């Protein structure tokens, strides 16, 4: 009877384990189940920094900015126990996040962003358009006809920087307890990614703005186990269950870049390069008050 009871408990624990996903948990549509594949649906990711950028009031005069590169300068590789990994710890396409953040600010009404990451492709396509229209005009006997291609827009501010730090395992710990062969434990670990962003005047080469932001990356795990002898200490029952969750490094990097863009806008306001209207809020202080803003507004009024 005791062996039967232990077997029933074991079966219930395994079948009801919430930490192990099943096909029904992740496949939401009948089509997914029919083709026999478990495919999670795509989603639009919205994080707090993205919302802060989007809720900014529009700029009175939208500055024209350009981004050439925003590179990974950490040199870090993914940490794996016992093996050498050649995969990088952070994304190699961070300039995409930076451009997206610039276009997200005030829902696209803060910066005018010019294409520079694919400048070669852009120039070639413009050459094809110009050549095609010139050939067509020649055929029509109107060689003096304009090609209709406007000149490229130049940027007043060049945005440079990159991911300059990735510190792994800066803090770790956990706790656990065991009593009569039954125990539970949990662990955590923190990593940190650091981003630097600066604004450079294309007319003078002077660095006008410079900010650095950091974002922690949290990993947590926990579980329980049972290790007991039953039936006169002749039969062993062993049960283990656990789950680990790791915050996405890519999402954390994106958040750090978006916060850098937000801080760059605030810093530009503090230094008088532009003015944020509409009751803006600076996040430096917990009460939302920033003395630099008040000083700048008083000087502007005087």
Phi and psi in degrees as a GROMACS rama.xvg file:
@    title "Ramachandran Plot"
@    xaxis  label "Phi"
@    yaxis  label "Psi"
@TYPE xy
-65.8456  -38.9457  UNK-2
-65.64  -40.0413  UNK-3
-62.9985  -43.4865  UNK-4
-62.2554  -41.475  UNK-5
-64.6771  -38.8014  UNK-6
-64.8198  -39.0901  UNK-7
-64.9828  -43.862  UNK-8
-61.3636  -43.2584  UNK-9
-61.1938  -43.6429  UNK-10
-63.2739  -42.1344  UNK-11
-65.2422  -40.1071  UNK-12
-64.6108  -42.0216  UNK-13
-70.9238  -44.9318  UNK-14
-71.299  -28.6595  UNK-15
-100.215  15.4926  UNK-16
-67.2343  115.489  UNK-17
-76.3697  -17.3169  UNK-18
-83.7784  -10.6062  UNK-19
-105.596  112.07  UNK-20
-70.2367  151.606  UNK-21
-119.382  173.59  UNK-22
-59.6154  -39.5287  UNK-23
-70.0978  -25.7224  UNK-24
-72.2555  -37.5574  UNK-25
-108.206  -16.8714  UNK-26
-98.5207  109.309  UNK-27
-95.3583  -16.4308  UNK-28
-117.455  157.611  UNK-29
-66.2197  -31.4902  UNK-30
-65.3226  -42.0433  UNK-31
-61.4614  -41.799  UNK-32
-69.6982  -33.9599  UNK-33
-66.0175  -42.282  UNK-34
-80.8772  -4.09966  UNK-35
77.2148  23.0246  UNK-36
-121.614  147.033  UNK-37
-106.004  100.336  UNK-38
-119.953  120.556  UNK-39
-79.0716  139.973  UNK-40
-70.4596  147.471  UNK-41
-72.9996  153.969  UNK-42
-144.357  154.123  UNK-43
-86.1237  120.272  UNK-44
-87.9089  123.044  UNK-45
-122.842  118.599  UNK-46
-113.937  162.538  UNK-47
-54.1649  -41.699  UNK-48
-64.8052  -33.8984  UNK-49
-64.3383  -39.8483  UNK-50
-67.6447  -40.3375  UNK-51
-60.7828  -41.8953  UNK-52
-64.4263  -45.2563  UNK-53
-65.4198  -29.2508  UNK-54
-87.4147  2.87812  UNK-55
-64.6872  145.476  UNK-56
-69.5907  152.163  UNK-57
-62.3392  153.159  UNK-58
-78.2886  145.406  UNK-59
-66.9018  -43.6231  UNK-60
-130.115  112.66  UNK-61
-73.8665  115.358  UNK-62
-71.0053  144.727  UNK-63
-91.6173  122.838  UNK-64
-126.073  156.952  UNK-65
-133.342  144.408  UNK-66
-125.717  117.627  UNK-67
-91.8446  -55.3886  UNK-68
-141.672  157.818  UNK-69
-148.869  85.4241  UNK-70
-92.3692  160.508  UNK-71
-80.3105  111.751  UNK-72
-111.14  18.6687  UNK-73
-83.0293  -34.2015  UNK-74
71.6626  10.6115  UNK-75
-84.6256  144.485  UNK-76
-111.558  158.552  UNK-77
-61.3313  134.001  UNK-78
-82.9089  123.812  UNK-79
-137.017  133.859  UNK-80
-70.0319  125.906  UNK-81
84.7047  -6.88278  UNK-82
-136.032  158.573  UNK-83
-94.1829  121.886  UNK-84
-101.386  137.643  UNK-85
-100.555  0.568681  UNK-86
-81.7775  138.914  UNK-87
-74.8353  153.444  UNK-88
-75.1303  -29.1182  UNK-89
-126.395  167.223  UNK-90
-64.3852  149.805  UNK-91
-99.5061  4.78421  UNK-92
-120.474  43.9824  UNK-93
-67.9693  -23.3493  UNK-94
-62.9616  -26.8667  UNK-95
-64.8715  -41.8076  UNK-96
-64.9233  -39.0932  UNK-97
-64.8261  -45.8507  UNK-98
-63.0679  -41.8196  UNK-99
-61.5547  -39.8856  UNK-100
-65.7104  -40.5214  UNK-101
-64.0623  -37.6672  UNK-102
-80.0778  -17.7086  UNK-103
-79.0678  -29.7489  UNK-104
-55.8575  124.166  UNK-105
53.6607  32.5679  UNK-106
55.9897  43.9061  UNK-107
86.7042  9.74993  UNK-108
-114.878  24.7366  UNK-109
-112.22  -46.0988  UNK-110
-120.319  145.19  UNK-111
-99.983  110.959  UNK-112
-101.276  124.972  UNK-113
-98.5907  146.821  UNK-114
-75.651  124.022  UNK-115
-134.901  -21.5871  UNK-116
-67.9178  -28.0386  UNK-117
-120.317  45.1895  UNK-118
-63.6666  -38.9315  UNK-119
-59.8626  -45.2089  UNK-120
-64.8025  -38.865  UNK-121
-64.9723  -44.6927  UNK-122
-64.608  -41.9018  UNK-123
-62.0983  -43.2008  UNK-124
-64.7242  -38.6235  UNK-125
-65.7352  -36.4026  UNK-126
-65.0133  -39.3981  UNK-127
-63.3607  -44.2757  UNK-128
-61.6632  -45.8803  UNK-129
-62.4351  -45.6533  UNK-130
-63.78  -42.3567  UNK-131
-63.4504  -44.1746  UNK-132
-69.8721  -35.2235  UNK-133
-66.5472  -41.4423  UNK-134
-63.869  -40.1925  UNK-135
-65.5614  -40.8301  UNK-136
-65.6239  -36.0347  UNK-137
-64.7696  -41.6618  UNK-138
-63.0077  -35.9801  UNK-139
-82.2829  -2.10592  UNK-140
76.1861  23.4518  UNK-141
-127.035  71.5807  UNK-142
-69.4467  -20.2046  UNK-143
-88.4505  4.27466  UNK-144
-67.8462  137.846  UNK-145
-68.6945  149.688  UNK-146
-77.5134  -19.4245  UNK-147
79.3953  13.4403  UNK-148
-96.4433  122.304  UNK-149
-77.3897  153.404  UNK-150
-67.0413  151.409  UNK-151
-64.8144  143.135  UNK-152
-78.3478  130.621  UNK-153
-97.7962  153.893  UNK-154
-95.199  141.618  UNK-155
-85.6173  -25.3834  UNK-156
-128.417  129.996  UNK-157
-102.078  125.62  UNK-158
-99.3072  123.003  UNK-159
-129.168  172.604  UNK-160
137.834  -152.342  UNK-161
166.995  -176.832  UNK-162
-85.8591  109.862  UNK-163
-102.973  -6.48439  UNK-164
-157.133  140.297  UNK-165
-141.344  103.656  UNK-166
-101.685  114.857  UNK-167
-93.4225  141.374  UNK-168
56.6626  47.836  UNK-169
-74.8149  -19.5067  UNK-170
-152.959  134.325  UNK-171
-150.573  158.029  UNK-172
177.126  -170.773  UNK-173
171.165  -179.416  UNK-174
-153.434  159.216  UNK-175
-164.858  166.687  UNK-176
-152.48  151.972  UNK-177
-142.803  138.536  UNK-178
-146.88  123.279  UNK-179
52.7149  43.9707  UNK-180
80.8329  3.056  UNK-181
-115.981  125.7  UNK-182
-142.857  161.871  UNK-183
-143.657  151.826  UNK-184
-154.607  159.953  UNK-185
-146.86  152.183  UNK-186
-137.282  159.087  UNK-187
-145.507  161.864  UNK-188
-152.727  143.024  UNK-189
-121.487  132.181  UNK-190
-115.789  164.38  UNK-191
-136.43  131.929  UNK-192
-112.402  137.151  UNK-193
-121.475  135.032  UNK-194
-123.905  139.59  UNK-195
-121.636  137.055  UNK-196
-139.924  132.671  UNK-197
-135.29  149.467  UNK-198
-109.48  127.559  UNK-199
-119.081  133.768  UNK-200
-71.8495  124.721  UNK-201
-75.556  -16.3774  UNK-202
-82.5038  -37.8452  UNK-203
-116.143  -16.921  UNK-204
80.398  4.65231  UNK-205
-76.7999  139.466  UNK-206
-80.5131  113.513  UNK-207
-89.8664  -39.1467  UNK-208
-134.44  146.948  UNK-209
-154.236  125.277  UNK-210
-136.521  154.988  UNK-211
-133.432  139.002  UNK-212
-133.177  154.054  UNK-213
-129.649  154.831  UNK-214
-142.814  126.944  UNK-215
-78.5521  149.713  UNK-216
-121.926  113.133  UNK-217
-101.603  134.111  UNK-218
-123.727  129.615  UNK-219
-131.137  151.023  UNK-220
-152.547  152.149  UNK-221
-160.791  165.758  UNK-222
178.799  -177.918  UNK-223
-141.27  163.674  UNK-224
-149.668  153.269  UNK-225
-125.718  127.942  UNK-226
-137.781  99.515  UNK-227
-143.408  148.666  UNK-228
-96.6076  134.592  UNK-229
-126.6  177.016  UNK-230
53.5755  66.0128  UNK-231
60.5696  35.2712  UNK-232
59.4956  33.0028  UNK-233
-111.483  -15.1957  UNK-234
-125.248  140.307  UNK-235
-104.636  132.604  UNK-236
-113.485  124.553  UNK-237
-133.522  123.252  UNK-238
-130.001  136.399  UNK-239
-134.932  142.987  UNK-240
-151.056  143.871  UNK-241
-170.585  166.675  UNK-242
-154.087  141.108  UNK-243
-126.897  143.132  UNK-244
-129.603  128.755  UNK-245
-118.395  125.465  UNK-246
-66.0524  136.631  UNK-247
-65.7404  128.334  UNK-248
-65.9736  -38.6622  UNK-249
-64.0701  -43.2936  UNK-250
-66.2582  -38.5136  UNK-251
-65.3538  -40.116  UNK-252
-63.8437  -43.2658  UNK-253
-59.4055  -42.6336  UNK-254
-63.1977  -40.9295  UNK-255
-65.0031  -39.1001  UNK-256
-67.808  -43.1916  UNK-257
-63.0542  -38.9094  UNK-258
-66.9601  -34.9387  UNK-259
-64.4442  -41.4791  UNK-260
-64.4051  -43.0886  UNK-261
-61.2093  -44.8037  UNK-262
-67.5665  -33.0712  UNK-263
-63.0442  -39.787  UNK-264
-64.6083  -45.226  UNK-265
-63.7874  -41.471  UNK-266
-64.8509  -39.1694  UNK-267
-61.9217  -35.849  UNK-268
-66.8102  -44.7063  UNK-269
-60.6485  -35.6566  UNK-270
-94.4979  3.27911  UNK-271
83.2645  15.7037  UNK-272
-78.646  -28.154  UNK-273
-156.626  173.452  UNK-274
-128.447  131.238  UNK-275
-91.9463  125.122  UNK-276
-109.612  174.476  UNK-277
84.8497  28.4932  UNK-278
68.8441  52.1248  UNK-279
-67.2366  164.327  UNK-280
-132.056  125.074  UNK-281
-94.3134  129.446  UNK-282
-85.228  8.65535  UNK-283
-64.3502  -43.2933  UNK-284
-99.2083  151.502  UNK-285
-64.6255  -28.3996  UNK-286
-89.1118  1.87765  UNK-287
82.3439  4.79248  UNK-288
-96.405  140.379  UNK-289
-135.101  118.828  UNK-290
-62.9623  -35.1801  UNK-291
-60.915  -37.1424  UNK-292
-65.4172  -42.423  UNK-293
-64.8413  -40.452  UNK-294
-63.3244  -44.9568  UNK-295
-61.3405  -38.9304  UNK-296
-69.8512  -37.0667  UNK-297
-65.8551  -43.3721  UNK-298
-62.979  -37.5589  UNK-299
-65.9992  -39.5212  UNK-300
-67.6509  -38.3764  UNK-301
